[in-house]
Amino acid sequence: MSFVTVQLADEGVRQDARGRACSPFENSFMSSPNDTTPLPPPLDLSGWRKAPAVLMAVGAVLSVIGAVKNPSEFGCSWLLAFMFFLSLALGALFLVMVHHLSDAGWSVATRRVCEHIASLLFPWLAILFVPVALFAPKIYSWMTIDPGSDPSLSAKWPVFTMPGFYITSAIFFGIWWLLSSRLRYWSLKQDETGDALCTHRMRFHSGWGIVVFALTLTFSGVLWMQAVQYQWFSAIYGVYFFASCAWAALAAVYVITVLLQCQHILDRVLHGDQFYFLGLLFFAFTIFQAYIEFAQYFVIWNANTPSETFWYLIRENGSWWGVGLLLIFGHFLLPFFVLLPVKAKTDFKIMLPVCAWALAMNFADLSFNILPVQHPDGYPFKWIWLQLGCLAFMGGFLGWAFLKNFNRHAPFPQKDPRLLEAMGINYIAHSEISGAAPTTRGHQ
């Protein structure tokens, strides 16, 4: 889609959404909507059209080889890749709900991108969960243990049983499907009618959804990731997983938004404020996620209870010590100091590498949680090909699903009540009594 049209007011004023575009690596985005400066040519992405298919093919071959060679290793690698993409989808769902609950204007431009990412939760991520369900006895040792013989397992009955695992997992996906599908349905309905009812319904679903979202995200993180080491528990593990989801999703949304901007798809509704706010939120969650991880470590280490500290002791062995240091410096200190300057948050030369690095750090952090159970002596570098194979297959599969949905609909909400604000236009509506005609002012 080279350009789209947007409705500016009830009077039927319409404008071309191409507008003025900035250079992909230009710091200043504060151009006027009426600027007639020629657009830079869009990026040539024709060579990347087959990327999803190639990723799926290569990933499928590596995954099948790994499943045949070592089912247990395949199960953990598949779970790791699944949790990585699940964190992106859950984080995007959170951003959609926050948009509606806060009635924000700046996030209108990125709302549709977040909706499409969140819609990957069902059916696509549910389909990708099937191998986790099939290989669950190879991943979770508690599935082969009598609950009565282990107090730490019997305390989690009946969820930590095979029927409980599958039933609870189905409930998670059912709730996520209901929430993401309702938000997306009313969003697309708003494009057709512009009715205020659509806005009210999205706010309603976000209201109850944010509560259920917090519960399902917490319990899914515990049941699918923390449970690989069922003897250990943490009171703030759900908050930690939530912070990781939001942090990774913001990085992914920033990168996708930049690409859409370069293709002249979101020109008219994007300006410097949106990129700054995205970068600011990303910076905020960088701090918040680091705080939660440190709080978890500090509380457990200070209590000095063997039933809790053993989790960290395992992760001090071999190369896991190096991974832990990498997370301290790469997950927090590096992005923190790089993003500290105000201008860095709208400089693509800085933000794109930092966002890519953040996604890599999120993958390393999930590895730090999942893999030491089977490899307590250090990171299993000999199996990294399998981990990357699972990641490639899911990335290609979900990328194909995302692009399919994105190409079927308008790239941003067409009749959102905050659309003019997102475009940087202040619309002043005058009554007939005043005798004045409606006017628009560009973003200053």
N, C-alpha and C positions, 0 to 999 in steps of 0.2 A: 504494500500500500504506500504510494508515493506521498499522498496527502489525504487528509480527511477534513470534513467540515464540521463545525461545531455551532450549536445554537447559542447566540449571545443573549437573547432576551425574548420575552413573550411577543414582542412586536415582530419577530421573525428576522431580525438582523443576523446575517450569517457571514462568516469570514473563512478564508482559506487558512488551513492549519499549518501550512509550511512556514510562513513567517520568516524571520531572520534566524539563521543558525550560526553558532560559534564554531570556530575551529576546534577539532576534537581535543586539542591540548592548549586551549586558550584559557587563561585564568579568569578573565572577565566575562560574565554572562548577563550583565545588566543592560542589554540592548533593548531598545524600544520595540514594541510589537509592530510599529509602523515603519521600521527601518527597512529600506529597500536594497541593502547591501547584498550582492549576489551570494547565493549559497555555495559553500564548498561542495565538491562532488561527493556523493555517498561512497562509503567503502565498498570495494568489490569483494563480496562474500560468496560469489558463485562457486569458488573452489571448496567451500565448506559445506555444501549442501549434502554431500554424502557422508559427512563426519559421523552423524548418529548411527548410520548403518555400519560403517567401518568399526566404530567402537563396539557395537553390539556383536559383530562377527568375531572380532579379536577377543573380546571379553568372554563370549560364549565358549570359544575353543579352550581358553585358559581355565575357565571355571569347570568345564567338563573334565579336563585332565586332572585338575585338583580334586574334584569329587571322587573320581575313580582311584586316584593314587592315595589320598588320605581324607576320608569323609569327615573326620573330626576337625582337621585343619580347614577344610572347605567350609564347614559350618560356621566356624569362628570368623573366617574371612568374609563370608557372605553377610553375617550379622554386622560386622564392622562397616561394610559398605552400606548396608541397609540403614543403620543408625545415622550414618553421615547424611544421607539424602532425607531421612525422616526429620532430622534436625532442621534442614532447610525448609521443608514443607510446613512444619509446625511453627517455625519462626515467622514465615510469611503469613500464616493464618492469624497469628498474634498481631502482626502489623495491620492487617485488614480490620480486625476488631477494634484496635486502638484508634484507627482512623475514624470509624463511625462513632465510637464512644466519646471522643474528644471533639468531634465535628470540625476536624482540621481541614484547612484549605490547601496548604502546601503539598499534602500527600495525595491529592486527587490524581496528579499525573502518574504516580507510581502504583495507584491502587489496583488497576487492572492487571499489572504484572504480578503483584502479590496474590491476587485472586487466582490467576492461572497456576502459580506455583503451589498454592494451598490446595487447589483441586486435584493435584497429583496424589493426595492422600488416599483417594478412592476414585476409581478402582486400581490405579496403577501401582501404588505402594502396597496395597493389599495383595495384589498378585505377586509382587516381589517378596512378600512375607511368607509365601508358601514354602520355599526352601528352608526358611528358619523353622517353620512348624514341622517339616518333615525331618530335619536333622536336629531337632531340639534335644533328643536324648544324647546326642553326641556333643552338644554344646553345654548343656546344663547338667552337672553331675547329680544334682538333687533329684532328678527324675528317676534315677536308678537306686535311690536310697529309701529305706523304710522310714516314714516320718516319725514313727514311734521311737526309733533308735537315735535320733538326733534332736535335742531340745531346740536348737536354733532353727530347725526346719519345722518341727511340730508347732512352733509359735506362729508360723506363717500359714498354717492350714486354715481354710481349704484352697487358698489361691495357689500355693506352691504344691500343686498336684497336677498330674497330666490333664484331667478334665478341667480343672480350674484355670490352667494356663491357656488352653485353647478357647474356653468360653470367655474369659476375661479379654483375651486378645481380640475376639470377634466383637465384643462390646466396644472396645476402643475404636475400631475402624467404623463401626456403626455410628457412633457419636460424631466422629470426625466427618463422615460422609454427610450426615444430616446438617451439621453446622456449615461446612464449606459449600455444600450444594445450595442451601438456602441463601447464603450470602451472595453466591454467584448468580443464582436465579433472579433475585431482586435487582442485582446490579445490571444485568442484561435487560431486564424488564424496564428499568429506569431509562436505558438508551432508547427504548421504543416509545414510551409514553411521557417520560419526564414528570410523572405523577409524584406528589409529595408522599403518597402512601409507600412508595418504594423505599424512600429514605427512612421513613418511620419503621418499616419492617426490618431493614438492615440494622438499625439501632436496637430494635427489640431482640433480634437474634444475637447481636453482639453482647447485649446485656446478660442474658442467661448463659451465652456461650463462653464468656470469659471465665466464669466460675467453673463450668464443666471442663473447659480447656485446661485450667490449672490442675484439676484433679486427674484427668486422663493423661496429661503430659507427665505428671509426677509418677503415677503408678506404672505407666508404660516404661519410663526410664528405669524404675526399680525392677519390674518384672522381666524386661528384655535385656538390660545391660548390667545393672548391679547384681542381678541374680546369678550371673556367671560365677560369682563368689558369694554364695548364699549365706555363708556364716557371718559376713560383714554387713553392717548397716550404718546409715548416716541420716540424721534428722533433717539435713538440708540438701540431700541429694537431688530432690526434685527442683529446688531453686537453682542449683548448679546446672542441671540439665536444661532448664528454661533459659538461663543466661547464655549458655552455649548456642541454643537454638536461635535466639534473637540476634546474637552477635554474628553468627554465620549467615543468617538470612539477610541481614543488612548489607553484608559484604557482597552477597550474590545479587541482590537487588540493585546495588550501586553499579556493579559491572554491567548488568543487563540494561540499565537505564542509560548508561554512557553509550553502549552500542546502538540503542534505539535513537539516541540523540544524533549520533554520527550518521545514521541512515535517514535523517530528516523525518522521522516518524513522530517524535514528540516535541519538535521544535517549538511549536506555538504555546505549549503548556509548561515548558521547562525554562527556568531561568536560574540565576545564581543562588537564590534563596533555597530552592529545593535541594540542590546538591549540597549546599552548606548544612541544611537540616539533616539530611541523610548522613553526612559525615559526622555531624555533631552527635547524633544518636549512636552511630557506630563507635565513636570515641567514648561516649558514656557507658555503653555496654562493655567496652574493653576494660574500663575501670571496675564496673559492677561484677563482671565475671571473675576477674582476678581477686576481688574482695571476697566473693563467695568461696572460691577455691581455697584461699588462705584461711578464711574463717573455719572451714571444714577441717583443714589440717591442724590449725591451732587448737581447736576444741578437743579433737581426738588425741593429739599428742600431749596436750596439757593434762587431760584426764588420765593418760598412761594406763589404759585398760588393755590387757593383752588381746582380748576378743575384738578390739577395734584397731589397735596400732599395727597388728600383723599385716593389714592391707598395705600400709605404707612401707613396712619393712621389706616385703616382697619386692616392691618397686624401687628398692635401693640396690638390688643385686645386678651385677653385670652391666650391660648397656642401658638398662632401665634408668640407672642413675643419670646417664647422659641425656636420655629422653626427658627426664624430669627437669634438668637444668635448661634444656631447650625450651620447654614449656614456660619456665619462669621468665626467660629472657625473650623468647620469640612470641609467646602468647600474650605477654603483657608489656614488658619494658620497651621492646622495639616499637610496636604500634603506638604505644602511649607517647613516647617522645617524638616520634615522627608526626603524629597527628596533633601535637600540642599547639603549633602555630595556627592561627585562624585561617590564613590563606591556604594552608595545606589541604583543608577539607574540600576545596573547590578546584584543586589542581590535579588534573587527570594523571599527569606524569608521576605524581606521588600516590594518589588514591588507588589507581588500578593495581600497581604492584603490591600495595599494602593489603588490598582486598584479596588478591590471589594468595598472598602469604597467610592471611587470616583463615582462608579455607583449608590450606595445608596444615595450619596449626590446629584447626578443629579436628581434622582427620587424625593427627598425632595424639591429640588429647583423648579421643575416643579409643585409639589403640592402647593408650596408657591405662584405660579402664577395662578393656576386654581381654587383650592378649596375654597379660602376665599370668593368667590362670593356667594356661597350657604351657607357657614358656616363662617360668619364674627366673630363669638364669639370664635373660636378656631378650632384646627384641629379635624376633625370628626373621632375620634378613634373607635367609634362604627361601622363605615363603612369600617374599614381597611381590613376586610375579603373580601369585594367586590373589593377593589382596588387591593389586592394581587391576587384575583381570575382572574381578567381581565389581570393582569400582567403575571400570570402563563399560561393562555391560549395562549396569544400572544407569550410568550417565547417558549412554546412547539411547537407551529405552525411554528414560524420563525426558531427555532432551527432545526426542521425536514427539512424545505426547504433548510437551509444552508448546512446541512450535505448531503442532496441529491445532491446538486450541487457540493459540494467539492469532493465527492467520484466519480463523473463522469469524473473529469478532473485531470490533473497533479497538484500537490500541490503548485508548483511555476512555473513561466515562464521558459520554456525549452530552448528557443533560444533568450532570451533577449540580446541585444548587451552589456549590463552591467553585465551579469551573472558571468563572471569570477571575476570581481571586487567584486561582492557580496560574492563570494566564498572565497575571500581572496587570489586569485591567480593572479599574475601578468604575463600575457601572452606576450611574446616577439616574434613577428613575424619577421623573417629574410628573405630577398629577396634571390632569387636563385643566384644573382650575388655574394653575400657574401659567398655562399657555406656552410652556417651554417644551422642547423636544428632548427625548433621552439623549444623553451624551456619554461618551466613553473616554477614559483617560488611560494612557499607557502607564506601564510600571515605571516608577521613578527609581 
